[in-house]
Amino acid sequence: MRRACRVVGQPRSTQRLTPPEIPSEDQALINWLKEFSIAHPRWGYKRAYHIARAEGWIVNKKRVHRLWRAAGLKVPYRKRKKPYRGALLGMGVHQPTSENVIWALDFQFDQTKDMKVVKILNIIDEYAREALALVASRSIKAADVVEILDDLLAKRGRPYFIRCDNGPEFIAEVLASWASEVGTTLYFITPGSPWLNGRIGSFNARLRDELLNGELFESIYEAQILLDRWRDEYNNYRPHSSLGYHSPKSFLALPTTQQRDLLIKSSRLYHWKGQRRKQAA
């Protein structure tokens, strides 16, 4: 036993003592965490903590973390390419201070089971990180973008700015004419500088990580249904660290002063983490 324990680096006491019984309350929480990780495999223990609190569990973050590890749960690590940041351009330019100030548009691509392309138009409101539309189709042209924006305009009102890249659908005359008619300014980022449209870039990464990488669509119809379901969960249920772990819907229900305090706090935390990374490098 001594030799075997020495080989595997294990204390001999683990072979002699029976593990303590897990309290029933902890076991109930472990079962809940396992169900949560199956339903949301890419969310992690921090979001599990905030969801558990919202559902009535009386628990702190350290306990959730301990039980999360004890249950062997983890978010599989995916290596990310280091993004090219380019020139140090301030992301604070044209930052929204309320709803409908800046909408961001971008396209994302996937494919169905028959290997045909799925083109997805993502539209978000940058203030509360709210997903306004996820539209899947085989082809989306400038006229289709205008039609989708018209539908949103009827539901939400006119945005002051629309931030997008220099794709052919966005620089088309039909979109420029529409923006002029409704009184909206198109804000085009510098070509080759996707970091200037960082909010939608972050949203694209969440969509890719939490839905597109884990689903194989049978058809465009199925893709649209799953996108709508994910958008509803994203807006109404998913905690966002940049919003103080509120969902966009619950964040917008807060008083304006509290909203701004949370955004300022998250912005300071972001810059503090950036400084720590620079010092470590």
C-alpha positions, 0 to 999 in steps of 0.5 A: 500500500505504501509503495502504491500510494507513493507511485500515484502520489496519494496519502495513505489515509485515503485508503483507510478512511471512508469519505464523509457523507455529503449533507443532503442540502449540498447533495441537492445543490450538486444535483441542481448544478449538474442539471444546470451544466447540462442545460448550459455547458458553456456558462460556468460556476459564476453564472450558476451562482447568480442563477441559483440565487435568483431561483431562491438558493441561499448560498454564496459564491465560494460554496457554489465553486466548491461544490462545482469542483467536487462534482467534477464540473467544468467548462471545457477550455477552448484555445483562442487565437490572440486577436490583432488589436492594431493601433490603440484606438479608444473604444470609448468613442460613441459609447451609448448612454441609453437605449436606441442610441447605437445599434450594431450590425454584423454577419455570421456564417454557419452551415446546415447538415447538407453543407449549405451556407447559413448566413446570420444577421446579428443586430444588438443594442449596445447599451444593454447588450440586448439582441434585437434580431438574429435572422438566418437565411441562405442569402441576405442582401442590402434590401433584406437588411432594410426590411429587417431594420424597418420591422425593428423600427416599428417595434422599438423606434429609431436608433441615433447611430448604426455601427457596422463594418464596410461589407457590401450589404451595409455600404449599399445605396439602399441602406444609405437612403433608408438611413437618411429617410428615418434620420439615422446615422450610419457609423462605419468602422475603419476597414480591417479594424473589427475591434472598433465594433467590439460589442457585436464581436463579443456577441458573435463569440458568445453565439458561436460558443454557446449555440453554433458550435454545439448544434448541427442544423437540419434546415434553415427553418430549424436554425431560425427556431434555435436562434430565436430560442437562444436570443430569448434566453440571452435577453431574459435569463442569461447573466452578463458580467458586464451588466453586474450579472443582470440579464439585459431585461432585468438590467433595463428594469433598474433605475437609470442611476443604478444602470450607469453605476453598474456600467461604470463599475464594469468599465473600471474592472475591464481597464483594471484587468487590462492593466494587470495583463500588460504588467504580467506581459 
